[in-house]
Amino acid sequence: MTRRYWLATFLIALWGHSAQAQSFAPPSLQVTLPGDLANELNNDGPANYDDDILRRLQRAEARLAELEGLSPRSPDAEESSWIEHFVHLYDPEIAIAREQSYQAEPSLPTTEASKPKKWFEKLSIRGYAQFRINEEIDMRAGSAPAQYVGDRSIGADQSFLIRRARVIISGDVHERLYVYLQPDFASTVPNSNDNTFYTQIRDWYGDFYLDLDKIHRLRVGQSKIPYGWENLQSSSNRISFDRNDALNSAVRNERDLGVIYYWTPIWAQDFFKEVLEEGLKGSGNYGVFGIGLYNGQGGSLLEQNDNLHLVSRLTLPITLSNCQRVELGVQGYYGEYAVIGSSIDPPGPTGVIRPVGTVDFTSAATQAASARFREGWQDKRIAGTMVWYPQPIGFQTEWTVGEGPALNAAQTELEERSLRGGYGMLFYKLKRPEDCWFAGTWLPYVRYGYFQGGYKSERNAPFTTINEWEFGAEWQITPAAELTLGYLTTDRTNTTANGLAGSSSYGQFQGDVFRAQFQINY
């Protein structure tokens, strides 16, 4: 007879006598097996017992769990939980949306396993990395050198690049406190010509919940500023290679240090969580309404004045009668921005200068001379958002207008100038069966971007004109790997400040670029 037969016989005999031996279980947990179970055991041969015994044990386990007030646990439950976790790895923002959503606690009996966890046991670790290569296909006659604010691998003498290398640590360490820590291991030291891949804080904040339903919260620390839907969307989840310049130029690194209040009713928490879980490329839970104060200089950059920026955002998540999901929003901010200066040789006989109105760090004398500009220039914008989630056709667009610091036409000094711009993107979600070639989820897209105005976060805030198209497709090969291919045709201002005599700055880069990115999720 097999070991499983003898083990099963022993357990059945033990449970069959539990009614007489009270010491084995309290009255509320007594188990009486059906009489036919023992009869079948005596009438069948041991060779036929393996499958029957396993089936009977599962029935007995289910009955025992029912008597204990617990739901029966499937033999594959642990495996299924890991599979579910892996399936959603392609978007690390899903875990964040889940953590920031109210969930009713299940009523479980007090046992050793259900004791409260320590704070460090509640943290999760995940992340993603992006590897890129870009190749110039064509450059128009008279074009300035290739340059792209959001991607250092576009330009001369560039090949492969680690665009992002993120590790995320987050979790509810207390019923009223959620923490989120995200360093980036692929940052470049400012003003360095030959060093890269240094660690930098991207996000480091705590959400203090004012109520246990997580409807009202205060976010304190360095985090994304709620200006622009695409700025809030994680780069691990975004389809296109880079964010649109018109909105992304509003806040350097999309982040800053401050305090923000978010209001998110439970129905909206569910909406933000579900669009991510359904693979619809959501932006995460940044509230239906948000308002806050922040430094204004940009994430991981030293503040240059005592003035704070004020930002506010209102978004309306909508589910139509046909289950189509839509999101409409409006946002705006106001503050005073100090522009960091750099030497350039503007057109004409002026010679090499540092534009008037910028902050200078080169010497004590120049710092004193530029101190009056630390108060900053008026910096204000407003933007509208419309997102039609891909079910399967998707469309998103944002447009911004405002005023901010920018170089004058002579490139000799700053002035306040108007700005405008935005983008529109049409895309399609196609899921192919696993037994097909190129299985997985495909998201082909076409995108147009436009911006005209001062690029305040670049040295001297050059007045910039950008007009470009991008065609591409994201291929979610597996939950842990994505490949994006794209073709960019652009006419954009090169924002590099050249300080050598006789050199020119801020010319137009006009050309075509082939782009490729491989992303891993873990």
N, C-alpha and C positions, 0 to 999 in steps of 0.2 A: 504493500500500500504506500501511496505517496505521502510525503511530509505534509502537503496541503490538506490531504484527506484527514490525517490524524489531527492536525491543528484545528480544522473545521469541526471535527467530531468533538474535540475537547471543548471548544467555545460553545457549541450548541448544547452540550451537556451542562456546561456551567450556567448558561442563560436559562436552560430548562429548569434548573433547581433554584433559580433566584427567588421564586415565590416562597420557597421554604426557608432559604438562607437569607434572612433580612440584612445580614451584615454586608452583603455584596452591593446593595443599593437601597436608598431610601424608598419608602412606599411610593412616592410620586414617580420614581424612575424604574419601577418593576417592569420587566418585559416577559410576556408569555408568548412563546412561539406557536404558530399554528400546529395542530396535531398531525396534519398530513406531512409536515416537514420531517418528523421523526420516523413515520411509517415509510416514507420514501427512502430515507437513509438506510433502513433495515432491509428493504427489498431490492435495492440496486447493488450492483457490483462495484468495487472500488475503482475500476477502470473508467466508469462513467461519471464519477463524482466530481471531477475537476471543475467543469463548467457549471454543473448544478450547484455545487457548494459555493462557488464564487457568487452566483446569482442570489442564493439564499442569504449569504453574508451581507450582500449589498442591501437586500430587503430588510434584514435585521438592523443594519446600521441606520437605514432611513427611518425605521420605526423608532429606534432609540433616540435619534435626533429630534423626531417629532415630539416624543414624550418630554424631552428636555427643553422644548420651546424654541428649538433652532431649526433653520431650514437645512435639509440634507445637502451635503457637500458632494458635488459631482467628482468622480475620480479624476476628471480632467480639469478641475477648477483651477488648480495652481498653474497648469500649463496654459489654460485659456487666458488667465490674467497676464501672463508674460507675452502671449501672442498679441493681445489687445494693446499692451504697452508698446510693443514693437511696431505694430501697424501705424500708430500715431507718431512715431519718432520723426517722420519727415517734417514735422512742424513743432519745434520746442515750445511755441506759444500756447499749444493746447494745454500743457501741464499748468501753465500760469493761469489761463482762463478758468481751469477747473479749481485751482487753489483759491482764486479770488471770488468764487461763486458760493452762495449759501447752499449748504447741504444739510438736511435734517439728519441728526445722529440716530442710528438704529438702536432700538432698545434691546440690549443684550444682558444676560445674567452676569453678575459680578464674579469673574473668575480671574485666575492669575494672568490669562492671556489678554484680558480686557482692561488691565490697569493702565492708567494714563502714561503715555510715552514721555520721555524726557525731551527737551527742546531739540537736541541734536539728532534725535531719532526721527524727527518730523521733516528734516531737510531732504531735498532731492537734488541730485547732480545730473546734469545733462549738458549738451552743447552742440556746436556745429563748426565746421571749417569750410572755407571756400578757396579753391585754387584756380587761378585765372591765367590765360594767355591771350594777348591781343596782337593782331597783325595788320599793319597799314596796307590796304589794298591799292589805294589811289590817293594822291595829293594834288590839288589843283595848282596851276601855275600862279605864283605869287603868294601862295599860302604861307602863313606863319607856321612854325614848328608844331607838331601834334602835341596836344595837352588836354587833359580831362580832369576836372577838379576831383571827381569821385573815384578815379582809378589811375594809380601811378604807373601801371603797366602799359598805358597808352603814351607813347613818346619814344624818343631816340634811346638806343642802347638798353632797351627793356625786353625781358622775355617772360618767364614764369613768375607769378607773384602769389603769395599767400595774402588774399584780400582781407579775410577775417579768420580769426582763430579764437573762438569764444568758449568759455566754460561758465555755466550758470548754476548757481547754488541758491535755492529758494525754498520757502515753506512757511506754514503757520506755526511759529514757535510758541505762540500763545493764542488763545481764542480771540484776542483783540489785536494781535500784532503779526503781520506778514512781513518777511524780510526777503530781499532780492539783491543778489550780488552777481555782477557780470564783469570780469576783466577781459580784455582783449590782448592776446599775445602776439599780434601782428601789427602793432603800431610803430610809427616812425618818429624818431626824435626830431623836434622842430629845428629847421635850419641845418639839418645834417645832410651831407651829400653822399655818404657812403655807409650809413648805419641804418638798420631796419629791424623789425620784429622784436620790439621792446614791449613790455607789459604796461598797460594803461587801464585805469578805471573807466568803464563805460557807464555802468549803472551800479549804484550803491545806496539803497534807500530802504525805508521801512514804511509800511502802510499801517496806520493805527485806525482800527475800526471803531466808529462811534456807536455802533449797534452790532448785535450778534448776527443779524441778517446780512451784514456786509453791504448795506445800502449806502451808508455814509462813511467816508474814510478820508483821512488826511495822509498825504504822501509827503514824507520829509526826507530830503537827501538829494542825490544826483539821479535824475531820471529823464525820460523823454518829456519834452514840453508839448502839450496838446495843441499843436498848430500844424494842421495838414494830416489827412487820413493816411497818406502814404508814408509820411514821416513816422507815424506811430506803428505802422506795419513792420514786423520783424524782417530783416534782410534774409533770414532763413526761409521766409514764406513768400517774399515778393517775387513776381515773375521776371520783371525786367532786371537788367544788371545793376542799374543805379537809380537813385531817386531823382525826380525832376528838379532842375536847378532853381526854378522860380520859387518853389516852396521850401526846398531844402536849404537855400541860402538864408532863410529867415533865422535859423538857429544852428550854429556850428555843431556838428556831430549829433544833431537832433536833440541834444540833451543840455541840461544846465542844473545848477544847484539852487534849490529853493523849497517851497512848500506849496502843495496843490490840494485843493478839496475836490473830491469826486462824488457825484450822486449817481447811483446805479440801482434802480429798482430791480426786483428779482426777475421779472419778465425780461428785462434787458440783459441781465447776467446770463440767462439761459440763451438768449439770442447770440450774444458774443461768443459763448462757449460752443454752441451748436454749429455755427458757420465754420468754425475751425475744425471741429470733429467730422464734419461732412466734407472737408477738403475744399472749401469754397474760397480760400485765400482771404480770410478775415484779418482785421487789424488787432484784435485782442480787446480786453476790457479796459477802456479808458473813460468809462462813465458816459451817461447820457448828457450830463452837464458837468463841466469842470471849470474852476477858476483858481488862479494862483499867482504868486510872486516868485521871481527868480532873478539871479544876478544879471544875466543879459549878455555876457561875453561869450558864452558857449561852453559845452562840456569839456572838462579837464583843461580849461584855460583860466589863467589868473584874471580875476575881475579888475577892471581899470578905473572904476569910479564908484561913488557912493549911491548912485541911482539904481533903483530896481525896475525890472520890467514887469508889466501886468499882462496876463494872458487869460483868455476865456474861450471856451468851446461848447457848442451845443450840437448834438447829433441825434437823429431820429431813426432808430432801427424799425423797419416795416416788413411784415410778412403778408403778402397779398393773398387773395382767396385761392389762387392756384399754387400756393406754397412758394412762390417766387420771393426771394429775399432782396430787399433794397435798403440802402442807407443814405440819408441826406444829412448834410451838416453845414455849419457856419462857424468860423473861428476868427479871432483877431487878437492883436497884442499892441502894446505901446511902451516905449521906453527911450532912454538916451544911450547911444552906442559910441564907444571910443574906438577909433580906427587905428590899428598899428601901421606905422609907416615903414617905407623902404626906399632906398635910393633908386632913381630912374633917370634916364636922359630923354626928356620929352622932345617932341618935334620943335624945330626952331633953334635959335642961337642961345637958348637959356643955359645949356650945359647940364651936368649931373646935379640933381637937386633931390631933396626929400620934400614931397608935396606939403604945402601949408595945410594945417588942419589935422595932421596925423600925430600920433604919439610916438616919440623917439626914445630908444634905449641905448644909443651908441655911446653917449658920454654924459657926464653930469651937466655940462653946459646945454646940450641939446635937450636933455630931459627937462631942465628948468624952462627952456624956451617953449616947449610943447605942453607944459603942465596945464595951461589954460584949456587945452583941447581934451583933457581927461573927462571933463563934464559930459562930453559926448555930443553927438548929433541926433536930431529927432529921428526916431526909428519906429514906424508904425505901418501895420499891414492888416488887411482883412481878406479872407478867402472863403470860397464856397466849395462844397464837395458833393458829388453824386456817385454812388457805387451801385451797379446792377450786378449781383453776384452770379457767377458762371453756372447756370442750370439748364442747359450746358453753355449757352452763350453769355458772356460777361462783358461789361463795359464800365469803365471808371474814368472820371474826369475831375480835375480841380483847377481853379483859377484864382489868382491873387492880384490885388492892386495895393498900392501904398506909396510911401515916401521914405527915403533913407539917404545916408551919406553916399556920395559917389564922386569920382574925379570929374573935373570940368573938361570941356572939349580940348583945352590946351594942355591938359595933364599936369598942371602946375599947383592946383589946390583943390580941396574938397568943397562941395556944396550940397545942399539938400535937393535931390532930384526925384521925380516920380518914377515908379517902376510898375511893371505888369508882366504877367506870364502865367503859364500853366501847362497842362498836358491832357491828352485824351488817349485811351488805350482800349482796343477791341480785342477780345481773346475768346478762346473756345476750350472747353474741357472735354477730353476724349479719353475714356478708360477702355483699354484693350484687354481681352481675356489672357490668362496666363499661358495658354497653349499656343498663342500667336507670336509671330515675329514682332520684335519691338514691343513686347508686353509691358504693361504698366500704365501710367496716366500721362497723357500728353496735353500740353497747354500752348498751342501756337498763338502768337500775338503780333499785332502791329501797333506802333505807338508813335505819337507825334508830340514834340516838346518845343516850347517857345519861352524865352525870357528876355526882357530888356530892362536894365536897371543896374544900380550899383551892387557889386558883389562884396558886401561889407566885410565878410570874414577873410577875404584875401587881402594881402598887403596893398595899402593905398585905396582900397575899395574901388577897383577899376569899373568904369561904366561898360557893361557887358551886353552883347547881343548874341543870342543863341537861337538857332533854328535848325531842327534836326528830326530825322525819321529813324526808327529802329524796327527791324523785322527779325523775328526769332521764334524759338520754341523751347519750352522747358519739358524735359523728359524725366519723370519720377520713375527711375528704373526699379528700385526697391524702396522700402521705407527708409533705408539707411543711405541711399545714394541718389543723387540727381545730377543730370547733365543739361546745361543750357547752352544753346548755340544762337548767335545773333549776327546781324549785319547792320552796321551803323553808317548812315550818311549824314554828315554834319557840317554846319557852318557856325562855329562858335569862337568867342574871344578867348585867346590864350591869356590867362590871368597871371602869368609869371612876370615878376618885376625884375627887369635886367638893369643892373647898376653900372655897367661899363660904359665909358664914354663912346659915343658913336653907335651904341646899340639901341634897338627899338623895343618897346614893350607894348603889349596889349593889341597885337595884330590878330587877324581872323584865321583860325585853322579851318581849312576847307578840304574835306576829303572823306574817304570811305575806310571803315575798319571792320575786319572780321573779329568776332569775339567768341570766346569759349570759357565756360566755367564748370568745374566739377565740385559738387558739394557733398560732404559726408555729414551724417547726423548720428549722434551717439547719446 
